[in-house]
């Protein structure tokens, strides 16, 4: 979702739409959603180009910050939660988002994926085969890079999706990682994000303890 916000910023859009989510999934690279699509012989470069050809650049300044979700985006998130629940998964993953995108037939991502021959049931079967899901609801974490804490309970994740402040912090963390040339967001980038949000009580608390941007940069330079 943070990558989707980046895609919206790149296009100078001041809103978050389903097409930004699909672009974000493609930008993620090696994830369950993109791997499942590749197994169905989907050319992700063609998908990206097709999306780009039908998306006009906006007139916002493309600045980093939270963007309001369109009604379609809110529906996508709700559908993704339903997909996870129906699959007996205790987390919301990229696979659930791409399956949700296919359920809005009039939305641009669904039209583009259908043109590539993607059908929801085939994609769902491919995803479940990849994850080796089972009826007891235990999620197979073999694909996880970060261990048993990779998953987040659906209800808790839904709270995060509904929190503009949460996404504002996450977007700042992604931006901090990009500025530092990092390939992915790490814990220190979250700390940078908290320090950059001067309206936050957390930022003031950290600064009162002597934890500033300069201090953090100095500490990381010695690692």
N, CA and C atoms as a LAMMPS dump frame, in Angstrom:
ITEM: TIMESTEP
0
ITEM: NUMBER OF ATOMS
669
ITEM: BOX BOUNDS ff ff ff
-5.0000000000000000e+02 5.0000000000000000e+02
-5.0000000000000000e+02 5.0000000000000000e+02
-5.0000000000000000e+02 5.0000000000000000e+02
ITEM: ATOMS id mol type element x y z
1 1 1 N 0.827 -1.2 0
2 1 2 C 0 0 0
3 1 3 C 0.866 1.257 0
4 2 1 N 2.011 1.192 0.684
5 2 2 C 2.916 2.338 0.652
6 2 3 C 3.463 2.543 -0.755
7 3 1 N 3.754 1.448 -1.459
8 3 2 C 4.204 1.556 -2.847
9 3 3 C 3.1 2.11 -3.738
10 4 1 N 1.852 1.768 -3.445
11 4 2 C 0.727 2.327 -4.199
12 4 3 C 0.67 3.843 -4.021
13 5 1 N 0.913 4.287 -2.801
14 5 2 C 0.965 5.732 -2.552
15 5 3 C 2.114 6.379 -3.319
16 6 1 N 3.228 5.692 -3.409
17 6 2 C 4.349 6.212 -4.191
18 6 3 C 3.983 6.339 -5.664
19 7 1 N 3.282 5.337 -6.181
20 7 2 C 2.86 5.381 -7.581
21 7 3 C 1.915 6.552 -7.82
22 8 1 N 1.028 6.794 -6.865
23 8 2 C 0.119 7.937 -6.99
24 8 3 C 0.901 9.247 -6.994
25 9 1 N 1.921 9.329 -6.131
26 9 2 C 2.75 10.53 -6.081
27 9 3 C 3.499 10.725 -7.39
28 10 1 N 4.006 9.629 -7.951
29 10 2 C 4.757 9.709 -9.206
30 10 3 C 3.885 10.247 -10.346
31 11 1 N 2.598 9.923 -10.287
32 11 2 C 1.665 10.367 -11.316
33 11 3 C 0.989 11.695 -10.969
34 12 1 N 1.429 12.293 -9.879
35 12 2 C 0.848 13.566 -9.417
36 12 3 C -0.648 13.45 -9.132
37 13 1 N -1.048 12.311 -8.584
38 13 2 C -2.441 12.102 -8.205
39 13 3 C -2.596 12.366 -6.71
40 14 1 N -3.651 13.052 -6.347
41 14 2 C -3.874 13.357 -4.932
42 14 3 C -4.896 12.414 -4.31
43 15 1 N -5.017 11.206 -4.852
44 15 2 C -5.948 10.19 -4.367
45 15 3 C -5.318 8.822 -4.582
46 16 1 N -5.862 7.809 -3.915
47 16 2 C -5.372 6.443 -4.055
48 16 3 C -6.469 5.586 -4.676
49 17 1 N -6.216 5.079 -5.875
50 17 2 C -7.197 4.322 -6.64
51 17 3 C -6.721 2.883 -6.846
52 18 1 N -7.613 1.979 -7.294
53 18 2 C -7.213 0.583 -7.515
54 18 3 C -6.027 0.426 -8.454
55 19 1 N -5.934 1.279 -9.492
56 19 2 C -4.81 1.153 -10.423
57 19 3 C -3.473 1.432 -9.742
58 20 1 N -3.482 2.293 -8.73
59 20 2 C -2.247 2.528 -7.976
60 20 3 C -1.861 1.271 -7.182
61 21 1 N -2.863 0.565 -6.684
62 21 2 C -2.588 -0.668 -5.937
63 21 3 C -1.93 -1.698 -6.844
64 22 1 N -2.461 -1.873 -8.067
65 22 2 C -1.868 -2.843 -8.99
66 22 3 C -0.456 -2.427 -9.371
67 23 1 N -0.232 -1.141 -9.611
68 23 2 C 1.123 -0.674 -9.899
69 23 3 C 2.048 -0.92 -8.706
70 24 1 N 1.515 -0.755 -7.494
71 24 2 C 2.291 -1.022 -6.295
72 24 3 C 2.667 -2.487 -6.17
73 25 1 N 1.734 -3.38 -6.522
74 25 2 C 2.028 -4.814 -6.49
75 25 3 C 3.13 -5.162 -7.475
76 26 1 N 3.061 -4.582 -8.671
77 26 2 C 4.093 -4.835 -9.679
78 26 3 C 5.438 -4.29 -9.205
79 27 1 N 5.415 -3.104 -8.587
80 27 2 C 6.646 -2.505 -8.074
81 27 3 C 7.245 -3.336 -6.953
82 28 1 N 6.393 -4.035 -6.187
83 28 2 C 6.878 -4.887 -5.101
84 28 3 C 7.815 -5.962 -5.633
85 29 1 N 7.535 -6.435 -6.85
86 29 2 C 8.423 -7.417 -7.479
87 29 3 C 8.107 -8.833 -7.061
88 30 1 N 8.967 -9.432 -6.245
89 30 2 C 8.812 -10.834 -5.861
90 30 3 C 7.876 -10.949 -4.664
91 31 1 N 6.599 -11.106 -4.943
92 31 2 C 5.611 -11.337 -3.893
93 31 3 C 4.647 -12.402 -4.397
94 32 1 N 3.769 -12.87 -3.547
95 32 2 C 2.868 -13.954 -3.93
96 32 3 C 2.002 -13.553 -5.125
97 33 1 N 1.487 -12.322 -5.114
98 33 2 C 0.613 -11.876 -6.198
99 33 3 C 1.327 -11.901 -7.541
100 34 1 N 2.517 -11.309 -7.602
101 34 2 C 3.21 -11.236 -8.884
102 34 3 C 3.71 -12.613 -9.333
103 35 1 N 4.146 -13.439 -8.379
104 35 2 C 4.6 -14.775 -8.747
105 35 3 C 3.441 -15.608 -9.292
106 36 1 N 2.264 -15.478 -8.683
107 36 2 C 1.096 -16.21 -9.169
108 36 3 C 0.712 -15.749 -10.573
109 37 1 N 0.784 -14.446 -10.808
110 37 2 C 0.464 -13.926 -12.144
111 37 3 C 1.474 -14.417 -13.174
112 38 1 N 2.737 -14.453 -12.799
113 38 2 C 3.759 -14.952 -13.733
114 38 3 C 3.521 -16.414 -14.081
115 39 1 N 3.086 -17.197 -13.095
116 39 2 C 2.794 -18.61 -13.348
117 39 3 C 1.616 -18.787 -14.299
118 40 1 N 0.789 -17.764 -14.408
119 40 2 C -0.316 -17.778 -15.374
120 40 3 C 0.085 -17.111 -16.687
121 41 1 N 1.394 -16.941 -16.864
122 41 2 C 1.962 -16.375 -18.099
123 41 3 C 1.543 -14.926 -18.348
124 42 1 N 1.356 -14.178 -17.264
125 42 2 C 1.033 -12.757 -17.397
126 42 3 C 2.333 -11.967 -17.524
127 43 1 N 2.388 -11.109 -18.528
128 43 2 C 3.54 -10.246 -18.734
129 43 3 C 3.308 -8.969 -17.918
130 44 1 N 3.971 -8.856 -16.789
131 44 2 C 3.741 -7.723 -15.89
132 44 3 C 4.197 -6.401 -16.498
133 45 1 N 5.197 -6.447 -17.372
134 45 2 C 5.618 -5.229 -18.052
135 45 3 C 4.512 -4.7 -18.963
136 46 1 N 3.822 -5.625 -19.632
137 46 2 C 2.701 -5.225 -20.482
138 46 3 C 1.559 -4.66 -19.646
139 47 1 N 1.318 -5.269 -18.501
140 47 2 C 0.269 -4.777 -17.603
141 47 3 C 0.587 -3.367 -17.16
142 48 1 N 1.849 -3.139 -16.74
143 48 2 C 2.254 -1.808 -16.304
144 48 3 C 2.113 -0.786 -17.434
145 49 1 N 2.561 -1.167 -18.635
146 49 2 C 2.478 -0.249 -19.776
147 49 3 C 1.024 0.057 -20.14
148 50 1 N 0.18 -0.957 -20.067
149 50 2 C -1.233 -0.759 -20.395
150 50 3 C -1.892 0.183 -19.393
151 51 1 N -1.578 -0.018 -18.128
152 51 2 C -2.106 0.875 -17.096
153 51 3 C -1.636 2.308 -17.34
154 52 1 N -0.341 2.446 -17.607
155 52 2 C 0.233 3.777 -17.798
156 52 3 C -0.401 4.493 -18.982
157 53 1 N -0.715 3.739 -20.036
158 53 2 C -1.289 4.359 -21.236
159 53 3 C -2.703 4.88 -21.008
160 54 1 N -3.367 4.369 -19.965
161 54 2 C -4.749 4.77 -19.715
162 54 3 C -4.9 5.64 -18.463
163 55 1 N -3.766 6.028 -17.875
164 55 2 C -3.811 6.86 -16.679
165 55 3 C -3.191 8.216 -16.993
166 56 1 N -3.953 9.258 -16.896
167 56 2 C -3.443 10.601 -17.141
168 56 3 C -2.732 11.122 -15.891
169 57 1 N -1.684 11.887 -16.123
170 57 2 C -0.992 12.509 -14.999
171 57 3 C -1.886 13.569 -14.373
172 58 1 N -1.786 13.697 -13.06
173 58 2 C -2.591 14.673 -12.353
174 58 3 C -1.897 16.019 -12.277
175 59 1 N -2.497 16.926 -11.54
176 59 2 C -1.929 18.268 -11.42
177 59 3 C -1.532 18.602 -9.989
178 60 1 N -1.454 17.578 -9.123
179 60 2 C -0.969 17.832 -7.766
180 60 3 C 0.545 17.897 -7.81
181 61 1 N 1.168 18.252 -6.697
182 61 2 C 2.628 18.404 -6.687
183 61 3 C 3.369 17.101 -6.431
184 62 1 N 2.621 15.999 -6.258
185 62 2 C 3.26 14.702 -6.054
186 62 3 C 4.012 14.573 -4.743
187 63 1 N 3.682 15.42 -3.78
188 63 2 C 4.403 15.414 -2.502
189 63 3 C 4.084 14.16 -1.697
190 64 1 N 4.978 13.844 -0.759
191 64 2 C 4.773 12.695 0.115
192 64 3 C 3.719 13.051 1.148
193 65 1 N 2.826 12.129 1.422
194 65 2 C 1.784 12.364 2.418
195 65 3 C 0.612 11.432 2.178
196 66 1 N -0.306 11.451 3.097
197 66 2 C -1.454 10.565 2.972
198 66 3 C -2.392 11.065 1.889
199 67 1 N -2.976 10.116 1.163
200 67 2 C -3.908 10.421 0.101
201 67 3 C -5.242 9.773 0.403
202 68 1 N -6.356 10.466 0.143
203 68 2 C -7.658 9.854 0.391
204 68 3 C -7.899 8.683 -0.548
205 69 1 N -8.496 7.638 -0.01
206 69 2 C -8.818 6.47 -0.82
207 69 3 C -10.139 6.693 -1.538
208 70 1 N -10.195 6.296 -2.807
209 70 2 C -11.46 6.357 -3.53
210 70 3 C -12.398 5.292 -2.964
211 71 1 N -13.674 5.409 -3.29
212 71 2 C -14.64 4.4 -2.832
213 71 3 C -14.268 3.023 -3.347
214 72 1 N -13.747 2.953 -4.578
215 72 2 C -13.328 1.668 -5.137
216 72 3 C -12.17 1.076 -4.338
217 73 1 N -11.239 1.92 -3.912
218 73 2 C -10.106 1.435 -3.123
219 73 3 C -10.577 0.884 -1.78
220 74 1 N -11.499 1.589 -1.147
221 74 2 C -12.048 1.101 0.118
222 74 3 C -12.733 -0.25 -0.08
223 75 1 N -13.417 -0.396 -1.231
224 75 2 C -14.075 -1.673 -1.514
225 75 3 C -13.043 -2.774 -1.739
226 76 1 N -11.932 -2.439 -2.415
227 76 2 C -10.854 -3.405 -2.639
228 76 3 C -10.324 -3.928 -1.313
229 77 1 N -10.085 -3.038 -0.377
230 77 2 C -9.551 -3.437 0.929
231 77 3 C -10.531 -4.357 1.652
232 78 1 N -11.815 -4.004 1.605
233 78 2 C -12.83 -4.852 2.24
234 78 3 C -12.88 -6.227 1.587
235 79 1 N -12.798 -6.258 0.262
236 79 2 C -12.828 -7.533 -0.466
237 79 3 C -11.577 -8.362 -0.168
238 80 1 N -10.444 -7.69 0.011
239 80 2 C -9.21 -8.407 0.335
240 80 3 C -9.324 -9.085 1.698
241 81 1 N -9.952 -8.407 2.639
242 81 2 C -10.165 -9.003 3.961
243 81 3 C -11.067 -10.226 3.856
244 82 1 N -12.109 -10.13 3.022
245 82 2 C -13.004 -11.27 2.811
246 82 3 C -12.243 -12.429 2.161
247 83 1 N -11.388 -12.121 1.179
248 83 2 C -10.588 -13.163 0.523
249 83 3 C -9.714 -13.89 1.54
250 84 1 N -9.086 -13.139 2.424
251 84 2 C -8.234 -13.752 3.441
252 84 3 C -9.052 -14.649 4.364
253 85 1 N -10.209 -14.151 4.785
254 85 2 C -11.062 -14.93 5.682
255 85 3 C -11.532 -16.214 5.007
256 86 1 N -11.94 -16.11 3.742
257 86 2 C -12.425 -17.289 3.022
258 86 3 C -11.326 -18.32 2.789
259 87 1 N -10.083 -17.84 2.734
260 87 2 C -8.945 -18.743 2.522
261 87 3 C -8.369 -19.26 3.836
262 88 1 N -9.018 -18.886 4.945
263 88 2 C -8.569 -19.313 6.279
264 88 3 C -7.173 -18.762 6.601
265 89 1 N -6.899 -17.538 6.135
266 89 2 C -5.616 -16.901 6.421
267 89 3 C -5.795 -15.857 7.51
268 90 1 N -4.776 -15.704 8.35
269 90 2 C -4.83 -14.75 9.459
270 90 3 C -4.059 -13.471 9.135
271 91 1 N -3.921 -13.144 7.893
272 91 2 C -3.169 -11.973 7.466
273 91 3 C -3.776 -11.471 6.149
274 92 1 N -3.436 -10.258 5.743
275 92 2 C -3.824 -9.741 4.439
276 92 3 C -2.556 -9.62 3.61
277 93 1 N -2.483 -10.349 2.526
278 93 2 C -1.281 -10.342 1.697
279 93 3 C -1.529 -9.791 0.309
280 94 1 N -0.467 -9.729 -0.466
281 94 2 C -0.58 -9.22 -1.836
282 94 3 C -1.535 -10.072 -2.662
283 95 1 N -1.573 -11.373 -2.353
284 95 2 C -2.462 -12.264 -3.096
285 95 3 C -3.923 -11.911 -2.896
286 96 1 N -4.279 -11.488 -1.687
287 96 2 C -5.663 -11.122 -1.415
288 96 3 C -6.03 -9.81 -2.115
289 97 1 N -5.058 -8.913 -2.19
290 97 2 C -5.309 -7.639 -2.873
291 97 3 C -5.544 -7.853 -4.365
292 98 1 N -4.728 -8.7 -5.001
293 98 2 C -4.897 -8.889 -6.445
294 98 3 C -6.197 -9.629 -6.752
295 99 1 N -6.578 -10.568 -5.886
296 99 2 C -7.866 -11.252 -6.073
297 99 3 C -9.025 -10.272 -5.899
298 100 1 N -8.877 -9.345 -4.965
299 100 2 C -9.914 -8.331 -4.759
300 100 3 C -10.022 -7.407 -5.97
301 101 1 N -8.884 -7.064 -6.565
302 101 2 C -8.899 -6.191 -7.739
303 101 3 C -9.713 -6.793 -8.882
304 102 1 N -9.657 -8.112 -9.006
305 102 2 C -10.385 -8.776 -10.091
306 102 3 C -11.894 -8.786 -9.875
307 103 1 N -12.322 -8.462 -8.673
308 103 2 C -13.751 -8.505 -8.372
309 103 3 C -14.487 -7.206 -8.698
310 104 1 N -13.753 -6.209 -9.164
311 104 2 C -14.389 -4.971 -9.624
312 104 3 C -14.235 -4.908 -11.136
313 105 1 N -15.152 -5.536 -11.878
314 105 2 C -14.976 -5.71 -13.327
315 105 3 C -14.865 -4.41 -14.115
316 106 1 N -15.457 -3.339 -13.602
317 106 2 C -15.417 -2.072 -14.34
318 106 3 C -14.173 -1.243 -14.042
319 107 1 N -13.402 -1.636 -13.046
320 107 2 C -12.196 -0.888 -12.685
321 107 3 C -11.07 -1.217 -13.665
322 108 1 N -10.189 -0.268 -13.867
323 108 2 C -9.102 -0.426 -14.84
324 108 3 C -8.223 -1.643 -14.57
325 109 1 N -7.779 -1.918 -13.332
326 109 2 C -6.92 -3.091 -13.107
327 109 3 C -7.584 -4.396 -13.538
328 110 1 N -8.859 -4.552 -13.231
329 110 2 C -9.566 -5.773 -13.603
330 110 3 C -9.628 -5.923 -15.117
331 111 1 N -9.912 -4.836 -15.821
332 111 2 C -9.997 -4.901 -17.289
333 111 3 C -8.653 -5.282 -17.896
334 112 1 N -7.585 -4.687 -17.386
335 112 2 C -6.258 -4.97 -17.931
336 112 3 C -5.851 -6.416 -17.653
337 113 1 N -6.114 -6.913 -16.447
338 113 2 C -5.759 -8.295 -16.113
339 113 3 C -6.589 -9.286 -16.916
340 114 1 N -7.866 -8.978 -17.123
341 114 2 C -8.707 -9.863 -17.94
342 114 3 C -8.192 -9.926 -19.373
343 115 1 N -7.699 -8.816 -19.883
344 115 2 C -7.121 -8.804 -21.227
345 115 3 C -5.921 -9.728 -21.324
346 116 1 N -5.248 -9.932 -20.187
347 116 2 C -4.104 -10.843 -20.133
348 116 3 C -4.532 -12.283 -19.859
349 117 1 N -5.836 -12.521 -19.818
350 117 2 C -6.356 -13.875 -19.636
351 117 3 C -6.451 -14.331 -18.192
352 118 1 N -6.393 -13.389 -17.245
353 118 2 C -6.453 -13.748 -15.828
354 118 3 C -7.908 -13.899 -15.391
355 119 1 N -8.247 -15.053 -14.855
356 119 2 C -9.581 -15.311 -14.313
357 119 3 C -9.46 -15.513 -12.799
358 120 1 N -10.388 -14.974 -12.028
359 120 2 C -10.284 -15.042 -10.563
360 120 3 C -10.105 -16.448 -10.018
361 121 1 N -10.878 -17.402 -10.501
362 121 2 C -10.805 -18.753 -9.945
363 121 3 C -9.461 -19.418 -10.232
364 122 1 N -8.937 -19.208 -11.444
365 122 2 C -7.629 -19.779 -11.78
366 122 3 C -6.534 -19.151 -10.923
367 123 1 N -6.63 -17.852 -10.748
368 123 2 C -5.617 -17.174 -9.931
369 123 3 C -5.708 -17.62 -8.482
370 124 1 N -6.935 -17.759 -7.966
371 124 2 C -7.127 -18.195 -6.587
372 124 3 C -6.548 -19.598 -6.392
373 125 1 N -6.802 -20.493 -7.332
374 125 2 C -6.261 -21.855 -7.239
375 125 3 C -4.735 -21.834 -7.242
376 126 1 N -4.171 -20.962 -8.067
377 126 2 C -2.71 -20.882 -8.142
378 126 3 C -2.132 -20.365 -6.828
379 127 1 N -2.789 -19.353 -6.27
380 127 2 C -2.329 -18.778 -5.001
381 127 3 C -2.377 -19.825 -3.892
382 128 1 N -3.493 -20.527 -3.79
383 128 2 C -3.643 -21.515 -2.726
384 128 3 C -2.638 -22.652 -2.881
385 129 1 N -2.361 -23.021 -4.119
386 129 2 C -1.365 -24.062 -4.349
387 129 3 C 0.012 -23.582 -3.906
388 130 1 N 0.306 -22.323 -4.159
389 130 2 C 1.599 -21.769 -3.758
390 130 3 C 1.741 -21.725 -2.238
391 131 1 N 0.686 -21.35 -1.563
392 131 2 C 0.748 -21.191 -0.109
393 131 3 C 0.509 -22.492 0.647
394 132 1 N 0.036 -23.53 -0.077
395 132 2 C -0.288 -24.809 0.555
396 132 3 C -1.199 -24.593 1.764
397 133 1 N -2.279 -23.868 1.527
398 133 2 C -3.224 -23.545 2.586
399 133 3 C -3.945 -24.806 3.046
400 134 1 N -4.458 -24.808 4.289
401 134 2 C -5.208 -25.956 4.774
402 134 3 C -6.435 -25.512 5.552
403 135 1 N -7.362 -26.443 5.757
404 135 2 C -8.671 -26.123 6.314
405 135 3 C -8.609 -25.744 7.789
406 136 1 N -7.51 -26.095 8.482
407 136 2 C -7.43 -25.743 9.893
408 136 3 C -7.142 -24.263 10.109
409 137 1 N -6.766 -23.568 9.069
410 137 2 C -6.519 -22.138 9.212
411 137 3 C -5.09 -21.787 9.558
412 138 1 N -4.224 -22.779 9.649
413 138 2 C -2.812 -22.483 9.893
414 138 3 C -2.177 -22.039 8.586
415 139 1 N -1.578 -20.885 8.604
416 139 2 C -0.976 -20.371 7.384
417 139 3 C 0.435 -20.911 7.237
418 140 1 N 0.735 -21.48 6.082
419 140 2 C 2.078 -21.984 5.823
420 140 3 C 2.987 -20.793 5.552
421 141 1 N 3.983 -20.601 6.416
422 141 2 C 4.848 -19.435 6.312
423 141 3 C 6.155 -19.754 5.586
424 142 1 N 6.133 -20.805 4.747
425 142 2 C 7.358 -21.178 4.055
426 142 3 C 7.845 -20.075 3.134
427 143 1 N 6.89 -19.257 2.628
428 143 2 C 7.272 -18.192 1.702
429 143 3 C 7.731 -16.938 2.441
430 144 1 N 7.604 -16.948 3.761
431 144 2 C 7.892 -15.735 4.534
432 144 3 C 9.386 -15.523 4.688
433 145 1 N 9.823 -14.265 4.572
434 145 2 C 11.223 -13.936 4.766
435 145 3 C 11.49 -13.498 6.194
436 146 1 N 10.466 -13.3 6.988
437 146 2 C 10.663 -12.66 8.286
438 146 3 C 10.134 -13.479 9.455
439 147 1 N 9.79 -14.737 9.243
440 147 2 C 9.453 -15.591 10.366
441 147 3 C 7.998 -15.558 10.782
442 148 1 N 7.757 -16.061 11.987
443 148 2 C 6.397 -16.308 12.435
444 148 3 C 5.582 -15.053 12.691
445 149 1 N 6.221 -13.893 12.76
446 149 2 C 5.483 -12.665 13.021
447 149 3 C 5.128 -11.934 11.736
448 150 1 N 5.234 -12.629 10.595
449 150 2 C 4.902 -12.022 9.306
450 150 3 C 3.417 -11.675 9.238
451 151 1 N 2.566 -12.54 9.789
452 151 2 C 1.125 -12.331 9.648
453 151 3 C 0.6 -11.346 10.677
454 152 1 N -0.474 -10.699 10.325
455 152 2 C -1.18 -9.796 11.225
456 152 3 C -2.652 -10.175 11.18
457 153 1 N -3.289 -10.222 12.327
458 153 2 C -4.695 -10.588 12.371
459 153 3 C -5.525 -9.619 11.527
460 154 1 N -6.522 -10.142 10.842
461 154 2 C -7.326 -9.334 9.914
462 154 3 C -7.892 -8.08 10.57
463 155 1 N -8.459 -8.228 11.748
464 155 2 C -9.098 -7.085 12.385
465 155 3 C -8.077 -6.007 12.737
466 156 1 N -6.903 -6.42 13.176
467 156 2 C -5.868 -5.445 13.511
468 156 3 C -5.37 -4.738 12.263
469 157 1 N -5.216 -5.5 11.171
470 157 2 C -4.763 -4.886 9.932
471 157 3 C -5.816 -3.936 9.38
472 158 1 N -7.073 -4.286 9.541
473 158 2 C -8.151 -3.401 9.082
474 158 3 C -8.089 -2.057 9.801
475 159 1 N -7.722 -2.08 11.08
476 159 2 C -7.573 -0.821 11.814
477 159 3 C -6.483 0.039 11.181
478 160 1 N -5.396 -0.598 10.794
479 160 2 C -4.297 0.143 10.176
480 160 3 C -4.725 0.75 8.853
481 161 1 N -5.47 -0.025 8.052
482 161 2 C -5.945 0.481 6.765
483 161 3 C -6.817 1.713 6.949
484 162 1 N -7.55 1.773 8.048
485 162 2 C -8.486 2.883 8.246
486 162 3 C -7.82 4.103 8.876
487 163 1 N -6.563 3.988 9.232
488 163 2 C -5.89 5.066 9.961
489 163 3 C -5.041 5.917 9.025
490 164 1 N -5.48 7.13 8.69
491 164 2 C -4.663 8.01 7.849
492 164 3 C -3.31 8.314 8.473
493 165 1 N -3.28 8.436 9.801
494 165 2 C -2.021 8.724 10.49
495 165 3 C -1.022 7.592 10.301
496 166 1 N -1.515 6.358 10.342
497 166 2 C -0.65 5.198 10.127
498 166 3 C -0.019 5.265 8.741
499 167 1 N -0.854 5.54 7.717
500 167 2 C -0.326 5.568 6.348
501 167 3 C 0.596 6.748 6.129
502 168 1 N 0.326 7.863 6.804
503 168 2 C 1.223 9.007 6.709
504 168 3 C 2.614 8.621 7.224
505 169 1 N 2.662 7.909 8.349
506 169 2 C 3.935 7.467 8.915
507 169 3 C 4.63 6.473 7.986
508 170 1 N 3.869 5.52 7.427
509 170 2 C 4.452 4.522 6.544
510 170 3 C 5.022 5.155 5.283
511 171 1 N 4.311 6.126 4.737
512 171 2 C 4.783 6.797 3.517
513 171 3 C 6.069 7.56 3.8
514 172 1 N 6.132 8.226 4.962
515 172 2 C 7.359 8.917 5.342
516 172 3 C 8.514 7.924 5.519
517 173 1 N 8.211 6.728 6.025
518 173 2 C 9.249 5.71 6.194
519 173 3 C 9.779 5.244 4.841
520 174 1 N 8.866 5.023 3.893
521 174 2 C 9.28 4.625 2.542
522 174 3 C 10.128 5.724 1.908
523 175 1 N 9.695 6.971 2.074
524 175 2 C 10.448 8.093 1.515
525 175 3 C 11.834 8.189 2.154
526 176 1 N 11.915 7.956 3.461
527 176 2 C 13.214 7.985 4.148
528 176 3 C 14.132 6.895 3.61
529 177 1 N 13.575 5.703 3.384
530 177 2 C 14.373 4.606 2.827
531 177 3 C 14.886 4.962 1.439
532 178 1 N 14.024 5.565 0.624
533 178 2 C 14.437 5.955 -0.728
534 178 3 C 15.554 6.992 -0.694
535 179 1 N 15.422 7.967 0.2
536 179 2 C 16.437 9.02 0.289
537 179 3 C 17.792 8.472 0.721
538 180 1 N 17.759 7.399 1.513
539 180 2 C 19.003 6.799 2
540 180 3 C 19.512 5.704 1.074
541 181 1 N 18.785 5.465 -0.034
542 181 2 C 19.214 4.464 -0.997
543 181 3 C 19.02 3.039 -0.541
544 182 1 N 18.099 2.831 0.388
545 182 2 C 17.852 1.472 0.903
546 182 3 C 16.929 0.709 -0.034
547 183 1 N 17.154 -0.582 -0.134
548 183 2 C 16.335 -1.399 -1.017
549 183 3 C 14.987 -1.744 -0.433
550 184 1 N 14.849 -1.651 0.889
551 184 2 C 13.573 -1.936 1.533
552 184 3 C 13.487 -1.15 2.833
553 185 1 N 12.272 -1.044 3.348
554 185 2 C 12.061 -0.282 4.572
555 185 3 C 12.501 -1.114 5.776
556 186 1 N 13.339 -0.525 6.616
557 186 2 C 13.846 -1.182 7.807
558 186 3 C 13.434 -0.379 9.041
559 187 1 N 13.603 -0.941 10.247
560 187 2 C 13.129 -0.26 11.46
561 187 3 C 13.63 1.168 11.62
562 188 1 N 14.887 1.428 11.224
563 188 2 C 15.409 2.789 11.392
564 188 3 C 14.652 3.8 10.532
565 189 1 N 14.079 3.338 9.412
566 189 2 C 13.328 4.255 8.559
567 189 3 C 12.001 4.648 9.214
568 190 1 N 11.457 3.75 10.02
569 190 2 C 10.263 4.096 10.788
570 190 3 C 10.591 5.155 11.839
571 191 1 N 11.787 5.034 12.432
572 191 2 C 12.206 6.033 13.412
573 191 3 C 12.414 7.387 12.736
574 192 1 N 13.003 7.382 11.535
575 192 2 C 13.133 8.618 10.769
576 192 3 C 11.755 9.233 10.514
577 193 1 N 10.79 8.376 10.152
578 193 2 C 9.438 8.861 9.849
579 193 3 C 8.813 9.525 11.064
580 194 1 N 8.981 8.912 12.228
581 194 2 C 8.424 9.486 13.456
582 194 3 C 9.068 10.836 13.78
583 195 1 N 10.373 10.935 13.544
584 195 2 C 11.069 12.192 13.823
585 195 3 C 10.685 13.287 12.833
586 196 1 N 10.362 12.888 11.589
587 196 2 C 10.011 13.879 10.561
588 196 3 C 8.623 14.463 10.767
589 197 1 N 7.768 13.731 11.452
590 197 2 C 6.405 14.214 11.683
591 197 3 C 6.396 15.067 12.947
592 198 1 N 6.685 16.352 12.778
593 198 2 C 6.852 17.227 13.935
594 198 3 C 5.549 17.496 14.674
595 199 1 N 4.419 17.168 14.043
596 199 2 C 3.139 17.355 14.727
597 199 3 C 2.843 16.21 15.695
598 200 1 N 3.676 15.182 15.645
599 200 2 C 3.45 13.995 16.464
600 200 3 C 4.007 14.177 17.873
601 201 1 N 3.252 13.728 18.862
602 201 2 C 3.735 13.735 20.229
603 201 3 C 4.932 12.827 20.402
604 202 1 N 5.004 11.772 19.584
605 202 2 C 6.142 10.851 19.646
606 202 3 C 7.422 11.572 19.247
607 203 1 N 7.336 12.415 18.193
608 203 2 C 8.512 13.157 17.748
609 203 3 C 9.025 14.064 18.854
610 204 1 N 8.12 14.744 19.522
611 204 2 C 8.534 15.64 20.609
612 204 3 C 9.161 14.856 21.761
613 205 1 N 8.585 13.697 22.075
614 205 2 C 9.119 12.862 23.151
615 205 3 C 10.525 12.38 22.825
616 206 1 N 10.743 11.948 21.577
617 206 2 C 12.059 11.478 21.171
618 206 3 C 13.094 12.6 21.234
619 207 1 N 12.7 13.772 20.755
620 207 2 C 13.638 14.898 20.755
621 207 3 C 13.98 15.325 22.182
622 208 1 N 12.998 15.232 23.088
623 208 2 C 13.263 15.553 24.489
624 208 3 C 14.323 14.621 25.084
625 209 1 N 14.408 13.407 24.535
626 209 2 C 15.394 12.43 24.999
627 209 3 C 16.705 12.513 24.215
628 210 1 N 16.799 13.523 23.332
629 210 2 C 18.036 13.709 22.578
630 210 3 C 18.115 12.92 21.288
631 211 1 N 17.018 12.282 20.894
632 211 2 C 17.005 11.503 19.656
633 211 3 C 16.507 12.405 18.538
634 212 1 N 17.435 12.896 17.739
635 212 2 C 17.112 13.799 16.635
636 212 3 C 17.533 13.159 15.319
637 213 1 N 17.181 13.805 14.208
638 213 2 C 17.573 13.311 12.893
639 213 3 C 19.096 13.245 12.784
640 214 1 N 19.776 14.296 13.258
641 214 2 C 21.244 14.326 13.191
642 214 3 C 21.846 13.215 14.034
643 215 1 N 21.297 13.008 15.24
644 215 2 C 21.808 11.946 16.114
645 215 3 C 21.638 10.586 15.454
646 216 1 N 20.466 10.343 14.867
647 216 2 C 20.196 9.049 14.243
648 216 3 C 21.106 8.821 13.046
649 217 1 N 21.292 9.865 12.226
650 217 2 C 22.201 9.733 11.081
651 217 3 C 23.62 9.402 11.531
652 218 1 N 24.057 10.048 12.611
653 218 2 C 25.399 9.797 13.122
654 218 3 C 25.531 8.358 13.621
655 219 1 N 24.515 7.881 14.353
656 219 2 C 24.562 6.506 14.868
657 219 3 C 24.621 5.497 13.731
658 220 1 N 23.831 5.725 12.701
659 220 2 C 23.781 4.765 11.588
660 220 3 C 25.072 4.794 10.777
661 221 1 N 25.73 5.96 10.74
662 221 2 C 26.974 6.065 9.976
663 221 3 C 28.106 5.245 10.607
664 222 1 N 27.973 4.916 11.898
665 222 2 C 29 4.158 12.604
666 222 3 C 28.745 2.654 12.57
667 223 1 N 27.647 2.267 11.968
668 223 2 C 27.3 0.838 11.96
669 223 3 C 28.13 0.078 10.945
